[in-house]
Amino acid sequence: MTLPLADVGEDASFDPVTGERTGAVPHSTPEEVASVLDLAARAATPLAAASPAARAAWIAAAADAVLAASAELVELARAESGLGLARLEGELTRMAASARFYAAVAVEGSYLGVSRDDLPGGSSLVRWNVPVGVVAVFGASNFPFGFGIFGHDVASALAAGCPVAVKAHPAHPRLSVRLGAVVRDALRDAGAPDGCFEVVVGFHSGLRLVDSPVVRAVAFTGSQRGGMALVERAARRGVPVFAEMGTVNPVLVTPAAAADRESIARGFADSFTLGAGQFCTKPGLILVPSGHGFVDSIAEAVSRVPAAPLLTAAIAAAYEGGVSELVAASAGSAAAPTAGAAEPLPGFSVVARSIPVALDRLTAGSRLLEECFGPVALIAEYDDLESALAALERLQPSLAASVFTGEHDADAAGAIARLATRVGRVAVNAWPTGVATTWSQQHGGPWPATSRPEATSVGAGGLARFVRPVSLQNASAEQLPLPLQPENPWNLPRRLNGRLTLPE
């Protein structure tokens, strides 16, 4: 495909609460994108050569700068996302903490996988992971900080030693360019190589990133349609795309857990309407034992959820259309919506819905098995647990699932084991919407939840996306790069002749 010579246009900014346009950001020109990529390519070698400790200091400076500018950035995010101030303040704080976490993971060093084998006859082999090079990041609309300009993908790529070019999200363009400037300036002032981080704006600018021979990996968070389009486009060059896309995240309530109906119903309503249902980990379907009143209890909890704005007009329209499709596919009707739903709502606001469905309607190809972004979820009752587990296996694999069990529940272990084959994370007696940034986190899943089921976009394992292994044979000590030097200047864990050796 030949791209146009010019990318004339802008990303308009809207307030989802009122629907009013509040500004615009011009698209990057082809020349500007080319300059960003050229500088990123030049930064790749010095950034890769810098010690993890140096990178950690640069990332910490950027985190400090973001926190110092938090009032301005949170207000911009509120004006473009419709999300509450408390939610956004917490998300920004967690973004800064996550960036420091990824830097600490790099300093710890096990992601480099350093090993050495002394072979018979005096030969030797050493192996370690090197940064892949420039990474293009496409952030998410629903987490303007956590999965945006300085979110998980960006911070983990920088920590791994890769320059990053970020495509601004059109749902929050003004925040994107301002946050990008804060991060870029802080990295530069702290001594990071010029070009190690930059933001571009516009649809065609994003395509130029994916098509550029400079870019060696792509990270994406968003819709299945958008993610797979990037996967297919990048495949022409053999470039990996780590796309986190999301599907219907299921919840299973075992018969032994039915006694906790009211708390489970409230928790389910709270979880799938959190952030107006715009979480990739939103539970979209709950399977409950029949005869216990779950449908009515959930409908009652949902009826108390106030209307809330979605991120964009397009997302709000897709939500209303999706709800209609789900109702039609269920051959039923949505449970009582929020009071006042018949009145016109301001801006991009919508009301929450719960939709009862028969278990036998969860069949391959049904609209019921596809995600509807926003505050809607399905409720299916089952007569026996095996039929519920069989229905779960007809769903598309997903990012996460929850299992609610009773005390000494004989069904729990088997249900968890069945779900673990189809999701990236199983939450036991907990809702899946919270994702902690830790060493043991897995935020991914089998396709179509993600394009790379072995990867995670949250947690220490996230750095592994942006490195590749290299071996050297018979290199002398002076020929070895710093991570492999015998004196271990970076203080790394290493495997020497098969034995794990930890640094002092």
Backbone hydrogen bonds, N-H to C=O, Kabsch-Sander energy under -0.5 kcal/mol:
donor,donor_aa,acceptor,acceptor_aa,energy
3,L,1,M,-0.6
11,D,25,V,-2.9
12,A,10,E,-0.7
13,S,23,G,-3.2
15,D,20,E,-2.7
18,T,15,D,-0.6
19,G,15,D,-3.6
22,T,13,S,-3.3
23,G,13,S,-0.9
25,V,11,D,-2.1
27,H,9,G,-2.3
28,S,201,V,-2.6
33,V,29,T,-2.4
34,A,30,P,-2.4
35,S,31,E,-2.1
36,V,32,E,-2.3
37,L,33,V,-2.4
38,D,34,A,-2.3
39,L,35,S,-2.6
40,A,36,V,-2.3
41,A,37,L,-2.4
42,R,38,D,-1.9
43,A,39,L,-1.8
44,A,40,A,-1.0
45,T,41,A,-0.6
47,L,43,A,-2.3
48,A,44,A,-2.3
49,A,45,T,-2.0
50,A,46,P,-1.2
55,R,51,S,-2.3
56,A,52,P,-2.4
57,A,53,A,-1.8
58,W,54,A,-2.0
59,I,55,R,-2.7
60,A,56,A,-2.4
61,A,57,A,-1.9
62,A,58,W,-1.9
63,A,59,I,-2.5
64,D,60,A,-2.5
65,A,61,A,-2.1
66,V,62,A,-2.2
67,L,63,A,-2.2
68,A,64,D,-2.3
69,A,65,A,-1.5
70,S,67,L,-1.4
73,L,69,A,-2.4
74,V,70,S,-3.1
75,E,71,A,-1.7
76,L,72,E,-2.0
77,A,73,L,-2.4
78,R,74,V,-2.7
79,A,75,E,-2.3
80,E,76,L,-1.3
81,S,77,A,-1.9
82,G,78,R,-2.0
88,L,84,G,-2.3
89,E,85,L,-3.1
90,G,86,A,-2.2
91,E,87,R,-2.2
92,L,88,L,-2.7
93,T,89,E,-2.1
94,R,90,G,-2.4
95,M,91,E,-2.2
96,A,92,L,-2.1
97,A,93,T,-2.1
98,S,94,R,-2.9
99,A,95,M,-2.2
100,R,96,A,-1.8
101,F,97,A,-2.0
102,Y,98,S,-2.5
103,A,99,A,-1.9
104,A,100,R,-2.2
105,V,101,F,-2.3
106,A,102,Y,-1.9
107,V,103,A,-2.0
108,E,104,A,-2.4
109,G,105,V,-1.6
112,L,109,G,-1.7
113,G,110,S,-1.5
115,S,127,R,-2.2
116,R,495,R,-2.7
117,D,125,L,-2.9
119,L,117,D,-0.6
119,L,123,S,-2.7
122,G,119,L,-1.2
123,S,120,P,-0.6
125,L,117,D,-2.5
126,V,472,L,-2.4
127,R,115,S,-2.3
128,W,470,V,-2.1
129,N,112,L,-2.2
130,V,468,R,-3.1
132,V,466,F,-2.0
134,V,214,V,-0.7
135,V,163,P,-2.7
136,A,217,A,-2.4
137,V,165,A,-2.2
138,F,219,A,-3.0
139,G,137,V,-0.6
139,G,167,K,-0.9
140,A,147,F,-2.5
147,F,143,F,-1.7
148,G,145,F,-1.3
149,I,144,P,-0.7
151,G,148,G,-1.3
152,H,146,G,-2.2
155,A,151,G,-2.8
156,S,152,H,-2.4
157,A,153,D,-1.9
158,L,154,V,-2.5
159,A,155,A,-2.4
160,A,156,S,-1.7
161,G,158,L,-1.3
162,C,157,A,-2.5
164,V,196,C,-2.6
165,A,135,V,-2.5
166,V,164,V,-0.5
166,V,198,E,-2.8
167,K,137,V,-2.8
168,A,166,V,-0.6
168,A,200,V,-3.2
172,H,169,H,-1.5
176,S,172,H,-2.0
177,V,173,P,-2.2
178,R,174,R,-1.9
179,L,175,L,-3.2
180,G,176,S,-2.3
181,A,177,V,-1.8
182,V,178,R,-2.1
183,V,179,L,-2.4
184,R,180,G,-2.8
185,D,181,A,-2.4
186,A,182,V,-1.9
187,L,183,V,-2.6
188,R,184,R,-2.4
189,D,185,D,-2.7
190,A,186,A,-1.7
191,G,187,L,-0.5
191,G,188,R,-1.4
192,A,187,L,-2.5
196,C,193,P,-1.7
198,E,164,V,-1.5
200,V,166,V,-2.9
206,G,202,G,-1.8
207,L,203,F,-1.7
208,R,204,H,-2.2
209,L,205,S,-1.6
210,V,206,G,-2.0
211,D,207,L,-2.4
212,S,208,R,-1.2
212,S,209,L,-0.5
215,V,212,S,-1.0
216,R,134,V,-3.0
217,A,134,V,-1.0
218,V,240,P,-2.1
219,A,136,A,-2.6
220,F,242,F,-2.3
221,T,138,F,-1.5
222,G,244,E,-2.1
227,G,223,S,-2.6
228,M,224,Q,-2.5
229,A,225,R,-1.7
230,L,226,G,-1.7
231,V,227,G,-2.3
232,E,228,M,-2.5
233,R,229,A,-1.9
234,A,230,L,-2.9
235,A,231,V,-1.6
236,R,233,R,-1.1
237,R,234,A,-1.9
238,G,235,A,-0.7
239,V,234,A,-2.0
242,F,218,V,-3.4
242,F,240,P,-0.5
243,A,241,V,-1.2
244,E,220,F,-2.8
244,E,242,F,-0.6
245,M,243,A,-0.7
245,M,449,A,-3.0
246,G,449,A,-2.1
249,N,247,T,-0.8
249,N,282,K,-0.8
251,V,285,L,-2.1
252,L,402,S,-2.6
253,V,287,L,-2.6
254,T,252,L,-0.6
254,T,404,F,-2.6
257,A,254,T,-1.7
258,A,255,P,-1.3
260,D,257,A,-2.0
261,R,258,A,-1.4
264,I,260,D,-2.5
265,A,261,R,-3.0
266,R,262,E,-2.4
267,G,263,S,-2.4
268,F,264,I,-2.7
269,A,265,A,-2.3
270,D,266,R,-2.6
271,S,267,G,-2.4
272,F,268,F,-2.8
273,T,269,A,-1.2
274,L,270,D,-0.6
274,L,271,S,-0.7
276,A,273,T,-1.8
277,G,274,L,-0.8
278,Q,274,L,-0.6
278,Q,275,G,-1.0
282,K,279,F,-1.4
284,G,249,N,-1.9
285,L,249,N,-1.2
286,I,378,L,-2.2
287,L,251,V,-3.0
288,V,286,I,-0.6
288,V,380,A,-2.5
290,S,382,Y,-2.6
292,H,289,P,-0.7
297,S,293,G,-2.0
298,I,294,F,-2.8
299,A,295,V,-2.2
300,E,296,D,-2.3
301,A,297,S,-2.0
302,V,298,I,-2.7
303,S,299,A,-2.0
304,R,300,E,-0.6
304,R,301,A,-0.9
305,V,302,V,-1.9
308,A,350,V,-2.1
310,L,348,F,-2.2
316,A,312,T,-2.2
317,A,313,A,-2.5
318,A,314,A,-2.4
319,Y,315,I,-2.1
320,E,316,A,-2.2
321,G,317,A,-2.3
322,G,318,A,-2.7
323,V,319,Y,-2.7
324,S,320,E,-1.8
325,E,321,G,-2.0
326,L,322,G,-2.5
327,V,323,V,-2.5
328,A,324,S,-2.3
329,A,325,E,-2.6
330,S,326,L,-1.8
331,A,327,V,-0.7
331,A,328,A,-0.7
332,G,327,V,-1.6
335,A,354,S,-3.3
338,T,352,A,-0.6
339,A,303,S,-0.9
341,A,338,T,-1.6
343,E,340,G,-1.6
347,G,18,T,-0.8
348,F,16,P,-3.0
349,S,346,P,-2.0
350,V,308,A,-2.4
353,R,375,P,-2.3
355,I,377,A,-2.4
357,V,379,I,-2.9
361,R,358,A,-1.9
362,L,359,L,-1.6
363,T,361,R,-1.9
366,S,363,T,-2.2
369,L,366,S,-1.7
370,E,367,R,-1.8
374,G,277,G,-1.6
376,V,374,G,-2.2
377,A,353,R,-1.3
378,L,284,G,-2.5
379,I,355,I,-2.2
380,A,286,I,-2.7
381,E,357,V,-0.6
382,Y,288,V,-2.2
387,S,384,D,-0.6
388,A,384,D,-1.2
389,L,385,L,-2.5
390,A,386,E,-2.3
391,A,387,S,-1.8
392,L,388,A,-2.1
393,E,389,L,-1.5
394,R,391,A,-1.4
395,L,391,A,-0.5
395,L,392,L,-1.1
398,S,422,R,-1.7
401,A,425,R,-1.9
402,S,250,P,-1.9
403,V,427,A,-2.5
404,F,252,L,-3.0
405,T,403,V,-0.5
409,D,406,G,-1.1
410,A,408,H,-0.6
412,A,409,D,-1.0
413,A,409,D,-0.5
415,A,411,D,-2.0
416,I,412,A,-2.7
417,A,413,A,-2.3
418,R,414,G,-2.1
419,L,415,A,-2.3
420,A,416,I,-2.3
421,T,417,A,-0.6
421,T,418,R,-0.9
422,R,419,L,-2.3
423,V,419,L,-0.8
424,G,398,S,-0.8
424,G,399,L,-0.8
425,R,399,L,-0.9
427,A,401,A,-3.3
427,A,425,R,-0.5
428,V,426,V,-0.5
429,N,403,V,-3.2
429,N,427,A,-0.6
434,G,431,W,-0.6
438,T,436,A,-1.1
441,Q,438,T,-0.6
443,H,458,V,-0.5
444,G,442,Q,-0.6
449,A,446,P,-2.1
451,S,243,A,-1.8
455,A,452,R,-1.9
457,S,443,H,-1.9
460,A,438,T,-1.7
462,G,459,G,-2.3
463,L,460,A,-1.4
464,A,461,G,-1.1
465,R,462,G,-1.1
466,F,463,L,-1.8
467,V,464,A,-0.9
468,R,130,V,-2.4
470,V,128,W,-2.6
472,L,126,V,-2.4
474,N,124,S,-2.4
479,Q,476,S,-1.1
480,L,476,S,-0.7
480,L,477,A,-1.0
484,L,481,P,-2.0
485,Q,481,P,-0.6
485,Q,482,L,-1.2
488,N,485,Q,-2.2
491,N,488,N,-1.8
494,R,501,T,-2.7
495,R,114,V,-2.0
496,L,494,R,-0.7
496,L,499,R,-2.6
497,N,116,R,-3.8
497,N,495,R,-0.6
499,R,496,L,-1.9
500,L,498,G,-0.5
501,T,494,R,-4.1
